[in-house]
Amino acid sequence: MQITRNKIVAVAAFVGLIGYFVSVWWSIEPDVIEPETAQSEQGQQVIGYATTNSLIATMEALLDKPGGWLSNDVMPPSLFMDNMPAFEFGALEQARDLALIMRKEFSRSQSQSSADSDLLAAHSKLNIEHTSWLVPSAESEYRDAVKLLKLYRAKISDPNNSNAQFYARADNLNEWLKEVQKRLGNMSQQLSASVGQDRLNTDLAGETGARQSTPTAMSAEIKTSWWKIDDVLYESRGSAWALLNFMKAIEVDFADVLKKKNAEVSLRQIIRELEATQQTVWSPMVLNGDGFGLVANHSLVMANYISRANAAVIDLTNLLSQG
């Protein structure tokens, strides 16, 4: 009986050890994706190819990395993993934002023009719940979205097809950057809340006549739960990773717009700050020390890079808005 019990314990320990190493392997983050370009039959660059391809490659990297899409897994070891699912969700949110702007802005010449049907369907499929695992599963919907994006990429690459377009203009680029600002600002706030702080209510600041639906306190104590510190960090890493992929592609497709506004350096500064967010986390766990304490606070380090990237995005937005 004792031998049988020892065998069970040994098998359980072995299975647990295998599961641990599998989870470590599945936690390897995908590499940054470099932009790809294409040329038409006339030898000219296909505008919009780099951005569309970057969105496609980003989603494929999330779906085809070791372990595949983990956010909706209901079996061990991925059931017990939270860092990579958080990374996936952060990247997915950026992909959804870009797909929305491609549908509403990049593919339309003016407010009265029709949206591209493939982009419309792709954006819809990207918005399925990322934890959906039954019917339809998140993976199947996201792969369908990739197929639709590839159809759109093929259409804008065809010189004989004038129905599908990608317009590289300063005004529609600004629309995407406004979404980026909101996303980066939210990420910075969540990361900073790792140490807790008393925040004043600035919801109605700037306009004396502004009103809101229900009253709120003048200040509130904001602090991220200890159990969520690592999730917030890795969600931010995933978001910054996807955004870095897209910024590199934007630099290619909007090169003429950026040159005209003398804004190339501003975009490169954004890319540099985002690259810093992808540095290796050498600590075996996410540390959450005080701001000036003895132990590091990885969330505040990430918040620093995110805030600086957001400041650079605001500067770029202002440059593009100028005549």
MARZA-894127 format. One record per residue (C-alpha): residue number from 1; y, z, x. Coordinates in Angstrom, 2 decimals. Layout:
<atoms>
   resi         y         z         x
    NUM         Y         Z         X
...
</atoms>
This chain:
<atoms>
   resi         y         z         x
      1      0.00      0.00      0.00
      2      2.33      0.89      2.86
      3      1.54     -2.41      4.58
      4      2.33     -4.35      1.42
      5      5.65     -2.54      1.05
      6      6.52     -3.29      4.67
      7      5.70     -6.95      4.15
      8      7.97     -7.10      1.12
      9     10.82     -5.50      3.05
     10     10.26     -7.87      5.99
     11     10.26    -10.94      3.74
     12     13.37     -9.75      1.92
     13     15.16     -9.16      5.23
     14     14.12    -12.59      6.50
     15     15.31    -14.32      3.31
     16     18.58    -12.39      3.50
     17     19.08    -13.43      7.12
     18     18.42    -17.08      6.28
     19     20.85    -16.84      3.37
     20     23.50    -15.37      5.66
     21     23.26    -18.21      8.18
     22     23.28    -20.79      5.38
     23     26.43    -19.22      3.93
     24     28.09    -19.31      7.36
     25     27.20    -23.00      7.70
     26     28.48    -23.76      4.22
     27     31.74    -21.96      5.01
     28     32.74    -24.49      7.68
     29     36.04    -26.01      6.55
     30     36.45    -29.81      6.57
     31     38.55    -31.48      9.25
     32     42.05    -32.77      8.61
     33     41.93    -36.36      7.35
     34     43.96    -38.96      9.19
     35     45.60    -41.68      7.05
     36     44.12    -45.15      6.79
     37     46.11    -48.32      6.17
     38     45.23    -51.78      4.89
     39     46.88    -55.17      5.19
     40     47.19    -57.91      2.61
     41     46.22    -61.51      3.23
     42     49.80    -62.14      4.35
     43     49.46    -59.48      7.06
     44     51.71    -56.98      5.32
     45     50.89    -53.32      4.85
     46     49.55    -52.45      1.40
     47     51.99    -49.87      0.09
     48     50.21    -46.95     -1.53
     49     46.87    -47.55      0.17
     50     47.24    -44.62      2.59
     51     48.22    -42.13     -0.13
     52     45.52    -43.24     -2.57
     53     42.90    -43.29      0.16
     54     43.98    -39.82      1.31
     55     43.41    -38.45     -2.19
     56     40.01    -40.15     -2.33
     57     38.98    -38.93      1.12
     58     40.13    -35.38      0.35
     59     38.01    -35.16     -2.79
     60     35.03    -36.76     -1.05
     61     35.32    -34.26      1.81
     62     35.22    -31.38     -0.68
     63     32.22    -32.84     -2.50
     64     30.21    -33.92      0.57
     65     30.83    -31.04      2.99
     66     27.89    -28.72      3.86
     67     26.69    -27.17      0.63
     68     28.65    -29.59     -1.52
     69     30.90    -28.23     -4.27
     70     30.27    -24.47     -4.30
     71     32.72    -23.23     -6.93
     72     30.29    -23.77     -9.81
     73     27.05    -22.73     -8.11
     74     25.08    -20.05     -9.96
     75     22.35    -19.48     -7.36
     76     22.34    -17.62     -4.02
     77     23.66    -17.80     -1.40
     78     26.72    -19.62     -2.76
     79     26.80    -17.25     -5.74
     80     27.87    -14.50     -3.35
     81     30.38    -16.64     -1.43
     82     34.05    -16.53     -2.36
     83     36.05    -17.85      0.61
     84     34.92    -21.48      0.40
     85     35.20    -21.65     -3.42
     86     38.76    -20.32     -3.03
     87     39.42    -23.00     -0.39
     88     38.08    -25.66     -2.77
     89     40.28    -24.48     -5.63
     90     43.42    -24.50     -3.48
     91     42.73    -28.06     -2.32
     92     41.85    -29.15     -5.86
     93     45.19    -27.90     -7.20
     94     47.05    -30.07     -4.67
     95     44.85    -33.05     -5.57
     96     45.63    -32.55     -9.25
     97     49.37    -32.42     -8.51
     98     49.27    -35.64     -6.51
     99     47.13    -37.42     -9.12
    100     49.64    -36.38    -11.79
    101     52.59    -37.75     -9.82
    102     50.73    -40.94     -9.00
    103     50.13    -41.44    -12.71
    104     53.65    -40.52    -13.83
    105     55.83    -41.69    -10.93
    106     54.27    -43.64     -8.06
    107     52.55    -46.23    -10.27
    108     55.43    -46.72    -12.74
    109     58.65    -48.63    -12.16
    110     60.66    -46.85    -14.86
    111     60.34    -44.34    -17.69
    112     59.38    -46.98    -20.28
    113     56.61    -48.61    -18.23
    114     52.93    -47.98    -19.00
    115     50.75    -45.67    -16.95
    116     47.83    -47.16    -15.04
    117     44.66    -46.64    -17.09
    118     42.48    -45.79    -14.07
    119     44.94    -43.18    -12.80
    120     45.22    -41.73    -16.30
    121     41.45    -41.32    -16.56
    122     41.13    -40.04    -12.98
    123     43.75    -37.35    -13.51
    124     42.01    -36.27    -16.71
    125     38.67    -35.90    -14.94
    126     40.19    -33.92    -12.08
    127     41.42    -31.37    -14.59
    128     37.98    -30.24    -15.70
    129     37.33    -26.54    -14.97
    130     36.26    -26.27    -11.32
    131     33.54    -23.74    -12.21
    132     31.88    -25.94    -14.85
    133     28.22    -26.36    -13.92
    134     26.40    -27.50    -17.05
    135     27.42    -30.65    -18.96
    136     29.61    -32.10    -17.67
    137     29.45    -30.58    -14.21
    138     32.56    -30.39    -12.05
    139     30.94    -32.52     -9.33
    140     30.09    -35.38    -11.68
    141     33.59    -35.47    -13.15
    142     35.26    -35.36     -9.74
    143     33.01    -38.17     -8.46
    144     33.94    -40.22    -11.51
    145     37.61    -39.56    -10.66
    146     36.99    -40.81     -7.12
    147     35.44    -44.02     -8.51
    148     38.49    -44.59    -10.72
    149     40.85    -43.97     -7.79
    150     38.90    -46.54     -5.78
    151     39.41    -49.05     -8.60
    152     43.15    -48.40     -8.48
    153     43.13    -48.73     -4.69
    154     41.36    -52.08     -5.01
    155     43.92    -53.30     -7.56
    156     46.97    -52.49     -5.45
    157     45.25    -54.15     -2.47
    158     44.77    -57.40     -4.42
    159     47.82    -59.68     -3.96
    160     46.83    -61.61     -7.09
    161     46.97    -58.51     -9.29
    162     50.55    -57.66    -10.16
    163     49.66    -55.28    -12.98
    164     48.83    -52.35    -10.68
    165     51.60    -51.15     -8.38
    166     52.56    -48.27     -6.10
    167     56.30    -47.81     -5.80
    168     57.52    -46.13     -2.60
    169     60.99    -44.92     -3.55
    170     63.05    -41.89     -2.66
    171     63.37    -40.72     -6.28
    172     59.66    -40.67     -7.09
    173     58.82    -39.09     -3.72
    174     61.27    -36.35     -4.64
    175     59.39    -35.75     -7.89
    176     56.23    -35.00     -5.94
    177     58.10    -32.81     -3.46
    178     59.41    -30.71     -6.35
    179     55.82    -29.99     -7.36
    180     55.00    -29.17     -3.74
    181     57.91    -26.70     -3.61
    182     56.61    -24.82     -6.64
    183     53.09    -24.70     -5.24
    184     54.19    -23.51     -1.79
    185     56.57    -20.94     -3.28
    186     53.78    -19.49     -5.41
    187     51.42    -19.37     -2.44
    188     54.01    -17.59     -0.30
    189     54.59    -14.96     -3.01
    190     50.87    -14.29     -3.43
    191     50.33    -13.98      0.32
    192     53.28    -11.62      0.73
    193     51.93     -9.39     -2.02
    194     49.06     -8.37      0.29
    195     51.11     -5.37      1.49
    196     52.74     -4.70     -1.87
    197     56.45     -4.74     -2.55
    198     58.97     -3.81     -5.22
    199     60.37     -7.11     -6.51
    200     63.54     -7.42     -8.52
    201     63.50     -9.62    -11.62
    202     65.46    -12.80    -10.81
    203     64.09    -14.89    -13.68
    204     67.51    -15.38    -15.32
    205     69.65    -15.37    -12.19
    206     72.36    -18.03    -11.95
    207     73.30    -18.37    -15.63
    208     74.86    -15.65    -17.80
    209     73.83    -17.40    -21.02
    210     70.16    -17.71    -20.08
    211     67.63    -15.97    -22.32
    212     63.85    -15.42    -22.35
    213     61.26    -14.85    -25.07
    214     60.39    -11.19    -24.40
    215     62.09     -8.51    -22.30
    216     60.74     -7.64    -18.86
    217     61.38     -4.82    -16.41
    218     64.21     -5.14    -13.89
    219     61.75     -4.57    -11.06
    220     57.97     -4.41    -10.63
    221     55.49     -3.32     -7.98
    222     53.51     -6.40     -6.90
    223     50.38     -5.89     -4.85
    224     47.28     -8.04     -4.44
    225     43.99     -6.29     -5.08
    226     42.09     -5.40     -1.90
    227     39.16     -7.44     -3.23
    228     41.33    -10.55     -3.61
    229     43.09    -10.57     -0.21
    230     40.64    -12.99      1.42
    231     40.47    -15.19     -1.69
    232     44.25    -15.66     -1.71
    233     44.25    -16.47      2.02
    234     41.52    -19.08      1.78
    235     42.99    -20.60     -1.37
    236     46.21    -21.04      0.60
    237     44.31    -22.57      3.53
    238     42.64    -25.05      1.20
    239     45.92    -25.92     -0.46
    240     47.65    -26.40      2.90
    241     44.72    -28.50      4.18
    242     44.93    -30.92      1.25
    243     48.73    -31.02      1.43
    244     48.55    -31.79      5.15
    245     46.27    -34.76      4.41
    246     48.71    -36.04      1.80
    247     51.82    -35.54      3.95
    248     50.28    -37.60      6.74
    249     49.63    -40.40      4.25
    250     53.11    -40.14      2.74
    251     54.53    -40.59      6.22
    252     52.83    -44.00      6.32
    253     53.55    -45.32      2.81
    254     57.14    -44.06      2.64
    255     58.03    -44.91      6.25
    256     60.89    -47.25      5.27
    257     62.34    -44.76      2.78
    258     62.21    -41.94      5.31
    259     63.77    -44.13      8.01
    260     66.63    -45.16      5.73
    261     67.36    -41.49      4.92
    262     66.84    -40.49      8.58
    263     64.26    -38.01      7.30
    264     61.26    -38.75      9.53
    265     61.79    -35.60     11.60
    266     61.95    -33.43      8.47
    267     58.55    -34.69      7.32
    268     57.08    -34.19     10.78
    269     58.31    -30.59     10.70
    270     56.45    -30.05      7.43
    271     53.31    -31.51      8.98
    272     53.69    -29.26     12.03
    273     53.96    -26.11      9.91
    274     50.98    -27.12      7.79
    275     48.91    -27.81     10.91
    276     49.60    -24.23     12.01
    277     47.97    -22.95      8.80
    278     44.69    -24.56      9.83
    279     44.23    -22.55     13.01
    280     40.85    -20.86     13.36
    281     40.56    -17.35     11.93
    282     38.75    -15.58     14.77
    283     38.46    -12.24     13.02
    284     35.12    -11.70     11.20
    285     37.12    -10.47      8.21
    286     40.62    -10.97      6.83
    287     42.75     -8.08      8.07
    288     45.37     -6.54      5.85
    289     47.49     -4.28      8.07
    290     51.00     -3.14      7.27
    291     53.89     -5.42      8.11
    292     54.70     -3.59     11.37
    293     51.45     -1.64     11.67
    294     48.84     -1.54     14.43
    295     46.46     -3.94     12.68
    296     47.28     -7.61     12.03
    297     47.96     -8.93      8.56
    298     46.56    -12.44      8.29
    299     48.14    -12.98      4.88
    300     51.65    -12.39      6.23
    301     51.00    -14.77      9.13
    302     49.92    -17.45      6.67
    303     52.90    -16.67      4.43
    304     55.20    -17.28      7.38
    305     53.88    -20.80      7.96
    306     53.84    -21.57      4.23
    307     57.43    -20.37      3.79
    308     58.62    -22.43      6.74
    309     56.84    -25.50      5.37
    310     58.49    -24.88      1.99
    311     61.92    -24.60      3.63
    312     61.30    -27.93      5.36
    313     60.25    -29.49      2.03
    314     63.51    -28.30      0.47
    315     65.47    -29.84      3.36
    316     63.59    -33.12      2.93
    317     64.29    -33.08     -0.81
    318     68.00    -32.66     -0.15
    319     67.99    -35.55      2.34
    320     66.23    -37.87     -0.10
    321     68.68    -36.93     -2.86
    322     71.67    -38.05     -0.81
    323     72.99    -41.56     -1.28
</atoms>
